[in-house]
Amino acid sequence: MALTLAALVAEPSLGLRVLAGSDALSRPIGWVHPTELTDPQAFLEGGELLLTTGLALDEKTSSAYVRRLVEAGVAGVGFGVGLSHDTAPAALVAAAAEAGLPLLEVPKRTPFIAITRAVSRAVAADEYASLVRTGRGQQELTRAAVGRGGPGAVVRRLAKVTSGWVLLLDAAGKVTEAAPASARAVDLRGQVEHLRGGTRLASSGVRVGEREFVVQALDTRTPGYLAVGFEAAMDTAERYLVNTAASLLSLAQEQNREQGVALRRIRTGLVELLSAGEAELATQSMRTLWGAAPELPWSVLVLVGAKSARRAVFDTLDAEASTAADPVFFAELRDSVVVVAGSAVEPAQFPGIHTGSARCTSIVDFELARSQAAQAARAAQAERVPLLRFADYAGRGLLDLVAPDAASAFADALLSPLRRHDDTGRGDLLVSLRCWLENHGHWDHTASVLGVHRHTLRNRIRKVEELTGRSLDAPGVRAELWLALQVE
């Protein structure tokens, strides 16, 4: 902290006495400047303690002298007595009191160099303390940046080492990290708009209520902004720490972006491995990288739409992955997003996105299910519907080739024996047949879905074969029954 006039006056060895301006003794002293000029403004920067013996001052010139010093922004005046003046001119004391300018009497026994040394020692100590604070703060910020806390850890550490409010903003000016948490309510989107028109790294001071913020653009390809607010103006150490944090956050966000790109490529590679039949390697990689893989049977979804819409879908899935109750795997594959989830998951709908879905009861069938889901997604896009299941799409596609009356007659002829059997209350052949076909003839899973024993299911399918006079081992018979069920 800079030496104040009050602290200088309190130094017993100097013997200073306050003649005027006692209410302004809290002013910090930037430096000491001895001069006998009546107009030293050209040699002052503001904040100095000006020392003079008043060689050119008298009762007539004192008032204008004080006015010029106030205009120059000096912190105060030290008037040496016992040389040209036994006491400070009364006009000088009166003018200083009227202007609120601190006027200190310097006794003859106190050389001006003693005051200069006292201020110099204080300035050096203040600069050293600022340097130490800056160094320690930079170390803490660096440790936070290389730790596991991410950008949020840097934001919290910056708030601690500066005792300020710190916000991290995205490209739209939305707060993504805040310390303390109450600072999140500050709206700085207008300042973000202002900085967008400037350089890659720029600062802008803005007052929001009682707080004054400095908003700085981060030097990244993905726009981001750091805002830091203080009760008072920033000191040198705080300015260095803010710049350090901005650099660290720029590096962290760029690294996060590059890591995100790498992970996206890995996801794509795992989908390609699944499609190539390398199921064990793909699922083990999912567990290693993300802690879990979806459990079979799977719902395989393919989402298509504009590139921006697909990117929004991917970002949403990525943000929700850590809080999802069940594992969900997703990846970009050419012009689509592929999602693999548990069979109970209902596909979410996204603006501008068309989704096709298919079931996969065995990993070896993944590529078939993905291809089916892709066909359904393209059909959904052509028909401008948000979601289309492949089972519905496939059956409907065949029916479009058959006249409605002919399709109904075909279905009635094929399924009427099963319908009559079910009407007697002796079984659920139609429901069991539909479920069995939907699950590609997998006995255990179909029995589990229906809530019956697999032997019961086998008996029902055997009854279907008996009543229809057809073997369900034949793919063509299965296709005919499936087509008839779509009419049903």
LOMAR-981981 format. One record per atom (N, C-alpha, C): residue in one letter; x, y, z. Coordinates in steps of 0.2 Angstrom, whole numbers, plus 5000, padded with zeros to 4 digits. Example, Ala and Ser with C-alpha at 12.3 -4.5 7.8 and 13.67 -1.06 7.14 Angstrom:
2
A506649725039 A506249785039 A506649845039 S506449895035 S506849955036 S506450005039 
END
This chain:
488
M500449945000 M500050005000 M500450065000 A500350114996 A500750174995 A500750215002 L501250255003 L501350295009 L500850355008 T500450365013 T500050425013 T500350485017 L500050545016 L500250605019 L500250595027 A499650565029 A499550555036 A500150505039 A500350455036 A500850415038 A501550455038 L501650495033 L502250535033 L502250585039 V501650615041 V501650665046 V501750625053 A501550565053 A501550525059 A502350505061 E502750515056 E503450495057 E503850545062 P503950525068 P504250575073 P504850605071 S505350565068 S505950595066 S505950655061 L505350665058 L505350715053 L505050775056 G504650775061 G504450835064 G503950875060 L503550845056 L503150885051 L502550905055 R502250965053 R501650995056 R501151015051 V500450995052 V499951005047 V499751075048 L499751115043 L499551185043 L498851195040 A498651155035 A498051155031 A497951095028 G497251085026 G497051025022 G497150955026 S496950955033 S497050895037 S496550845035 D495950865031 D495450815029 D495650775023 A496250795020 A496450755014 A497150725015 L497250705021 L497950675023 L497950605021 S497350575019 S497350505017 S497650495009 R497850555006 R498050544999 R498750514999 P498850464994 P499450424994 P499950474990 I500650464992 I501150504989 I501450464984 G501450484978 G501750454972 G502550464972 W502750524973 W503450544973 W503550604977 V504150624978 V504350694981 V504650734975 H504450794975 H504850844970 H504950914973 P505650924975 P505850994977 P505851044971 T505551094972 T505651154967 T505451214970 E505751274968 E505651344970 E505251374964 L505051344959 L504651374953 L504051394956 T503751454954 T503051474955 T502551434951 D502751414945 D502351374941 D502651304939 P502651254943 P503051194941 P502551144937 Q501951164935 Q501551114932 Q501851074926 A502251104922 A502551064917 A502951004919 F503251004925 F503650954928 F503350904933 L502650914933 L502250864937 L501850814934 E501750764937 E501250714934 E500650704938 G500650724944 G500050724949 G500250664954 G500050684960 G500150634966 G500850654969 E501150704967 E501850714971 E501750754977 L502150744982 L502250794987 L502750844985 L502550904984 L503050954982 L503350994988 L504050994988 L504351034993 L504651094991 T504551144995 T504851214993 T504951255000 T505451304999 T505651345004 T505251415003 G504951424998 G504551484996 G504951544994 L505551534991 L505951584989 L505551644985 A505151614981 A504751664976 A504051674979 L503851654985 L503151664987 L503151724992 D502551754992 D502451804997 D501651804997 E501351855001 E500651865002 E500251874996 K500551904991 K500251914984 K500251854980 T500751814979 T500851764974 T500551694977 S500451694983 S500251624986 S499651594983 S499151634983 S498451614980 S498451584973 A498851614969 A498851594962 A499351524962 Y499851524966 Y500251464967 Y499851404969 V499451414974 V499051354976 V498551334971 R498251384967 R497851364962 R498151324956 R498751334955 R499151304950 R499351234952 L499451224958 L499651154961 L499051114961 V498451144963 V497851104963 V497751074956 E497751124951 E497651104944 E498151044942 A498751044945 A499250994943 A499150934946 G498750924952 G498550864955 G499050844960 V499450894963 V499850864968 V499550844974 A499850794978 A499550764984 A499550814990 G500150854990 G500150904995 G500850944994 V500950994999 V501551034999 V501851035006 G502551025005 G502951035011 G503351095011 F503151145016 F503451205016 F504051215021 G504651225019 G505251225023 G505351295026 V505251295033 V505351355037 V506051365039 G506251425041 G506851445044 G507351465039 L507251475033 L507651495028 L507451555025 S507051555019 S506751615017 S506151645021 H505851605024 H505251625028 H505351585035 D505251625040 D505251595047 D504551555048 T504051575045 T503451535045 T503151545038 A502651495037 A502351495030 A501851555030 P501951595024 P501451655023 P500751635024 A500451685028 A499751675030 A499251665024 A499451705018 A499051695012 A499051625009 L499651595010 L499751525007 L499351475012 V499351485018 V498951445023 V498251445021 A498051515020 A497351525019 A497151495012 A497551505007 A497351475001 A497351395001 A497851365004 A497851295004 A497251265008 A497051305014 A496451285017 A495851285013 E495751345010 E495151355005 E495151295000 A495651284997 A495751234991 A495751164994 G495751145000 G495851085003 G496451045001 L497051085000 L497651054998 L498051055005 P498250995006 P498750985012 P499351025012 L499451065017 L500051105018 L500451085024 L501051055024 L501451035029 L502051075031 E502151095037 E502751135039 E503351085040 V503851105036 V504451065037 V504951105041 P505151075047 P505651115051 P506351125048 K506751175050 K507351185047 K507851125049 R507751085054 R508151035056 R508050975051 T507550975048 T507350915043 T507550935036 P508050905034 P508250915027 P507750885022 F507650915016 F507150885011 F507350815009 I507950805009 I508250735007 I507950685012 A507850695018 A507550645023 A506850625021 I506450675019 I505850665017 I505850625010 T506250645006 T506350605000 T506550535001 R506950515006 R507150455007 R506550415011 A506250445015 A505650415018 A505150385013 V504950435008 V504550415003 V504750364998 S505450364997 S505750324992 S505750254995 R505950245002 R505850185005 R505150155005 A504650195006 A503950175006 A503750144999 V503950184994 V503850164987 V504150104985 A504750094987 A505150034986 A504849974989 A504649984996 A504349934999 A503649914996 D503249964994 D502649954991 D502749914984 E503249934980 E503349894974 E503549824975 Y503949814980 Y504249744982 Y503649704984 A503149734988 A502549694991 A502149674985 S502049724980 S501649714974 S501949664970 L502649664969 L502949604965 L502949544968 V502949534975 V502849474979 V502149444978 R501649494979 R500949474978 R500849454971 T501149484966 T501049464959 T501349394958 G501949384960 G502249324959 G501849264962 R501649274969 R501249224972 R500649204969 G500249264967 G499649254963 G499749224957 Q500249234953 Q500349204946 Q500449124947 Q500849104953 Q500949034954 Q500349004956 E499849034960 E499249004962 E498748994956 L498749044951 L498349044945 L498648984941 T499348984940 T499548924936 T499448864938 R499448854945 R499248784948 R498548774947 A498148824947 A497448814946 A497248794939 A497648824934 A497548814927 A497748744925 V498348714928 V498548644926 V498248594930 G497848604935 G497448564939 G496848534935 R496448494939 R495848464936 R495248504936 G495248564939 G494648614940 G494448644934 G494948654929 G494748684922 G494648754923 P494348794918 P494348864919 P493948894925 G493548854928 G493148874934 G493648884940 A494148834940 A494648844945 A495048904945 V495248924939 V495648984937 V495149044939 V494549044938 V494049104939 V494049114947 R493949054951 R493949054958 R494549084961 R495149054958 R495749074961 R495849154960 L495749174954 L495849244953 L495449294957 A494749274959 A494349304963 A494649314970 K495049254972 K495349254979 K495949294979 V496349294974 V497049334975 V496949404973 T496349424970 T496249494969 T495649524974 S495349484977 S494749504981 S494249544977 G494149514971 G493649554966 G493149504964 W492649524960 W492149484956 W492449464950 V492349394948 V492649374942 V492149334938 L492049354932 L491549314927 L491949294921 L491749234919 L491949204912 L491349204908 L491449234902 L490849244898 L490949204891 D490449174888 D490549144881 D490449194876 A490349174870 A490349224864 A489749264864 A489149244867 A488549284867 A488549324873 G489049324878 G489049364884 G488649324890 K488549264889 K488249224894 K488749204899 V488649214906 V489049194911 V489149114911 T489749084911 T489849014911 T490248994918 E490549044921 E490949034927 E490849094931 A490749094938 A490749154942 A491049144948 A491349194951 A491649194958 A491649264961 P491249274966 P490849234970 P490149214966 A489849164968 A489249144964 A488749204962 S488649244967 S488149304966 S488349344960 A488949344958 A489149384952 A488849364946 R488649304946 R488349274940 R487749314937 A487449354942 A486849394939 A487049454935 V487649474935 V487849534932 V487749524924 D487449574921 D487349564913 D487849614910 L488349584906 L488849614903 L488849604895 R488249584893 R488249564886 R488349634881 G488149684884 G488249744880 G489049764879 Q489449744884 Q490149754884 Q490449704879 V490149644879 V490449594874 V490349624867 E489749644866 E489549674859 E490049734857 H490249774862 H490749824861 H491449794859 L491649744863 L492249724862 L492349684855 R491749654853 R491749614846 R492049654841 G491949724841 G492149764835 G492849784836 G493249764842 G493949784843 G494449734841 T494949734844 T495549694843 T495449624846 R495849574845 R495849514848 R495949514855 L496349564858 L496449564865 L496349644867 A495749654870 A495649724872 A495249724879 S495349784882 S495049794888 S494549854888 S494049854892 S493549904893 S493249914900 G493349974903 G493049984909 G492349994909 V491949964913 V491249984913 V490949974920 R490450024922 R490150014929 R489449984928 V489349934933 V488749904933 V488549914940 G488049954941 G487849974948 G488350004952 E488549974958 E489150004962 E489749964960 R489749924955 R490349884953 R490749914947 E491349914947 E491749934941 E492049874938 F491949854932 F492249794929 F492649814923 V493149774923 V493649774917 V493449714913 V493249724906 V493049664902 V493649654897 Q493849594897 Q494449584892 Q494349524888 A494449524881 A494349474876 A494849424877 L494749364877 L495249304877 L495449294870 D496149274870 D496449274863 D496349194861 T495749184859 T495549114857 T495149114850 R495149054847 R494749054840 R494049054842 T493849024848 T493149024850 T493149084855 P492749134853 P492649194857 P492549184865 G492849214869 G492649214876 G492949274879 Y492649294885 Y492849354889 Y492949344896 L493349384899 L493549384906 L493349454909 A492949454914 A492749514917 A492849514924 V493249564927 V493449574934 V493249634937 G492849634942 G492649694945 G492949704952 F493049774954 F493349784960 F492949844964 E493049854970 E492749904974 E493049974972 A493749964971 A494150024969 A494450014963 A494850064961 A495250054955 A495849994956 M495949964950 M496449914951 M497149934952 D497549904957 D498249924958 D498649884953 T499349894953 T499749864948 T499749784949 A499749754955 A499749684955 A499149654953 E498549684954 E497949664951 E497949664944 R498149714941 R498249724934 R498649664930 Y499249644934 Y499649594931 Y499249524932 L498949514938 L498549454939 L498049444934 V497649494932 V497049494928 V497349474921 N497949504919 N498249484912 N498449414912 T498749394918 T498949324918 T498449274918 A497849284921 A497249244921 A496949244914 A496949294911 A496749304904 A497149254899 S497849254900 S498249214896 S498149144897 L498049124904 L497949054906 L497349024903 L496849074904 L496149054902 L496149044894 S496449084891 S496549074883 S496849014881 L497348994885 L497748934883 L497248874885 A496948874891 A496548824894 A495948814889 Q495648864887 Q495048854882 Q495248824875 E495848854873 E496048824867 E496248754867 Q496548734873 Q496748664874 Q496048624875 N495548644878 N494948614879 N494648604872 R494648654868 R494348644861 R494748594857 E495448594857 E495748544854 E495648474857 Q495548464863 Q495348404866 Q494648374864 G494248424864 G493548414861 G493548384854 V493948414850 V494048394843 V494248324843 A494848314847 A495048244847 A494548194849 L494248204854 L493748164857 L493148144852 R492948194848 R492448184843 R492748134838 R493348144836 R493648094831 R493648024834 I493848024840 I493847954843 I493147924843 R492647964845 R491947944845 R491747914838 T491947954833 T491847934826 T492147864824 G492847854826 G493147794825 G492847734829 L492547744835 L492247694838 L491647664835 V491247714832 V490647694828 V490847654822 E491447674818 E491647634813 E491947574815 L492247564821 L492447494823 L491847454824 L491247484827 L490647444828 L490347414821 S490347464817 S490147444810 S490547394807 A491247394808 A491647344805 A491647274809 G491247274814 G491247204818 G491747204824 E492147254825 E492547254831 E492247274837 A491747244839 A491247264845 A491647264851 E492047214853 E492347204859 E492847264860 L493247284855 L493747334856 L493347404857 A492747414853 A492447474853 A492047484860 T491747434863 T491447444869 T491947444875 Q492447414874 Q492947424880 Q493247494879 S493347514874 S493647584873 S493147634876 M492447624875 M491947664878 M491947664885 R492047604888 R492147604896 R492747634898 T493347634894 T493947664897 T493847734897 L493647764891 L493647834890 L493047874894 W492447834894 W491847874897 W491547834903 G491847774905 G491647744911 G491147694910 A490747694905 A490247644904 A490047644896 A489747584894 A489447574888 A488747564888 P488247574884 P487547564884 P487447484884 E486947464888 E486847394888 E486347364883 L486447314880 L486047284875 L485347264878 P484847264874 P484747284867 P484847354867 W484947384861 W485147454859 W484547484855 S484447544856 S484047584851 S484647624848 V484647614841 V485147644837 V484747704833 L485047764834 L484747824831 L485147854826 V484947884821 V485347924816 V484947984815 L485348044817 L485048104816 L485348144810 V484948174806 V485148214800 V484848284801 G485148324797 G484948394797 G485548444795 A485448504795 A485948554794 A486548544798 K487148564796 K487748554800 K487748594807 S487448654807 S487348694813 S486848654818 A486348624815 A485848594819 A486148524822 R486548494818 R486948434821 R487448444826 R487748504825 R488248524830 R487948544837 A487348574836 A486948594842 A486748524846 V486548474842 V486348414845 V486948384848 F487548384845 F488148354848 F488248384855 D488248454854 D488448494860 D487948474866 T487348474864 T486848454870 T486948384873 L487048334868 L487148274871 L487848274875 D488348304873 D488948314877 D488848344884 A488448394884 A488348434890 A487948384895 E487448344892 E487048304897 E487348234898 A487848214895 A488148154896 A488348134903 S488648184907 S488848174914 S488248164919 T487648184917 T487148184922 T486648134919 A486748094914 A486248054911 A486147994916 A485547964917 A485447904921 A485747844918 D485747834912 D485947774909 D486547794903 P487047754902 P487547774897 P487247784890 V487447834887 V487247844880 V487847864876 F487947824871 F488547844866 F488347874860 F488747924858 F488547964852 F489147984848 A489047994842 A489648014838 A489448044831 E489848084828 E489748114821 E489948064816 L489548044811 L489748004806 L489548034799 R490048054796 R489948094790 R489348154791 D488848144787 D488348204788 D487748184793 S487948144798 S487448124803 S487748124810 V487248114815 V487448104822 V487148034823 V487547984826 V487347924828 V487347914835 V486747894838 V486647884845 V486547814847 V486847784852 V486747714854 V486547724861 A485947694863 A485647704869 A485247634871 G485147624878 G484747574880 G484047574876 S483747514876 S483147504872 S482547544875 A482547564881 A482047594884 A482047674883 V482647694880 V482647764879 V482247794873 E481847844875 E481447874870 E481847924866 P481947924859 P482347974856 P482048044857 A482548094859 A482348164860 A482248194853 Q481848254853 Q481748284847 Q482148354847 F482448374842 F482848434841 F482648474836 P482648544836 P482448584831 P482848574825 G482548564819 G482948564813 G483248494811 I483048444816 I483348374815 I482848324814 H483048274810 H482548224808 H482948154810 T482548114814 T482848054817 T482547994815 G482947944813 G482747874812 G482947834817 S482547774819 S482847734824 S482747664822 A483147614825 A483047544824 A483347514830 R483147444831 R483247404836 R483847364835 C484347354840 C484847314839 C484947264845 T484847204844 T484847154850 T485447114851 S485947124846 S486547094846 S487047144843 I487647144846 I488147194843 I488347174836 V488347114834 V488547094827 V488047124822 D487447144825 D486947174820 D486947254820 F487447284823 F487447354824 F487447384817 E487847364812 E487847404806 E487247394802 L486847334803 L486247334800 L485747384803 A485747384810 A485347434813 A485447504811 R486147524811 R486347584809 R486047604802 S486147554798 S485947574791 S485147574790 Q484847534794 Q484047544794 Q483847614797 A484247634803 A484047694806 A484147754801 A484747744797 A484947804792 A484347804787 Q484147744784 Q483647744779 Q482947784782 A482847764788 A482247794791 A482347874792 A482947894794 A483047964795 A482948004788 R483247974783 R483148004776 R482448014774 A482047954776 A481347964774 A481048014779 A481148014785 A480848064790 A481048134787 Q481648144784 Q481848214782 Q481448234776 A481348184771 A480948194765 A480248204767 E479948174772 E479248184774 E479148244779 R479748274781 R479748324786 R479348304792 V479548254795 V479348224801 V479948224806 P479848234812 P480448234817 P480748164818 L480248114818 L480548044820 L480147994816 L480547944814 L480247884810 L480647824812 R480247774815 R480547704816 R480647664810 F481147624810 F481247584804 F480747534803 A480547504808 A480047454808 A479347484805 D479147544806 D478547574803 D478747594796 Y479347614795 Y479547644788 Y479547584783 A479847524785 A479947464781 A479247434779 G478847424784 G478147394783 G477747444778 R477747504780 R477347554776 R477647564769 G478347554768 G478547564761 G478347504757 L478247444759 L478047384755 L477247394754 L476947424759 L476147434758 L476047484753 D476447534752 D476347584747 D476347554740 L476647494739 L476647464732 L476047424731 V475647414736 V475047364735 V474347404736 A473847394732 A473247424733 A472947414740 P472647464743 P472347454750 P471847394750 D471447384745 D470947324745 D471347264745 A471847254741 A472247194740 A472647184746 A472947234749 A473247224755 A472847194761 S472247224762 S471747204767 S471547134766 A471447114760 A471247044758 A471846994760 F472447014758 F472946974759 F473046964767 A473047024771 A473147014778 A472646974781 D471946984779 D471446944782 D471546874781 A471746854775 A471746784773 A472346754777 L472846784778 L473446764781 L473346754789 L473046804792 L473046814799 L472346794802 S471846784798 S471146764801 S471246704805 P471646644804 P471646594808 P471946614815 L472346654815 L472646674822 L472146724825 R471846764822 R471346804825 R470746764828 R470546714825 R470046674827 R470246634834 H470846614833 H471146574839 H471146624845 D471446684844 D471446734850 D470746754852 D470246754848 D469546774850 D469346724855 T469546664855 T469246614859 T469546614866 G470046664867 G470346674873 G470946624875 R471146584870 R471646534871 R472346554870 G472446614869 G473146634868 G473246704865 D473846734864 D473946794861 D474446794856 L474246754851 L474646734845 L474846804841 L474446844840 L474546904836 L475046944839 V474946964846 V475447004849 V476146974850 S476146904851 S476746864852 S477146864845 L476746854840 L477046854833 L477346924831 R477046974833 R477247044831 R477947054835 C477847044841 C478447054846 C479047014844 W478946954842 W479446904840 W479846934833 L479446954829 L479646974822 L480047044824 E479747084828 E480147154829 E480847144832 N480847084836 N481547074839 N481947024835 H481847014829 H482246974824 H482246904826 G481746874829 G481746804831 G482146784837 H482346834841 H482746824847 H482246794853 W482346734855 W481846704859 W481846734866 D482446734869 D482446764876 D482246834877 H482446874873 H482246944873 H481546954872 T481246924867 T480546924866 T480146904872 A480346844875 A479946824880 A480046864886 S480546904887 S480646954892 S480147014891 V480147034885 V479747094884 V478947074885 L478747014883 L478046994884 L477946964891 G478446954895 G478346934902 G478146864902 V478346814897 V478146744898 V478846704897 H478746644899 H479346594898 H479446584891 R480146574889 R480346564882 R479946504879 H479846454884 H479546394881 H478746404879 T478446454883 T477746474881 T477846514874 L478346554873 L478346584867 L478446534861 R478946484862 R479046444857 R478346404855 N477946384860 N477346354859 N476846394855 R476846464856 R476446504853 R476646514845 I477346524844 I477546524837 I477446464834 R477546404837 R477346344834 R476646334832 K476146364836 K475446364835 K475346414829 V475746464828 V475646504822 V475746464816 E476346434816 E476546394810 E475946344809 E475746314814 E475146264813 E474546284810 L474346344812 L473746374810 L473846404803 T474446434801 T474546464795 T474746414789 G475046354792 G475246304787 G475946324784 R476346374788 R476946394785 R477446394790 S478046384788 S478646384792 S478946454793 L479046474799 L479346534801 L480146534800 D480346474799 D481146474797 D481246514791 A480746514786 A480846544780 A480846624780 P481346654778 P481346734778 P480746764774 G480546724769 G479946754765 G479246754769 V479146694773 V478546694777 V478546744782 R479146754785 R479246804790 R479046874787 A479246894781 A479146954778 A478346964776 E478046904774 E477346914773 E476946924779 L477146884784 L476746894791 L476846964793 W477446994793 W477647064795 W477147114791 L477147104784 L476747144780 L476047144782 A475747084783 A475047074785 A474947114792 L475447104796 L475347144803 L475347214802 Q475647244797 Q475647314796 Q474947334794 V474647294790 V473947314788 V473447304794 E473547254798 E473147234804 E473147294809 
END
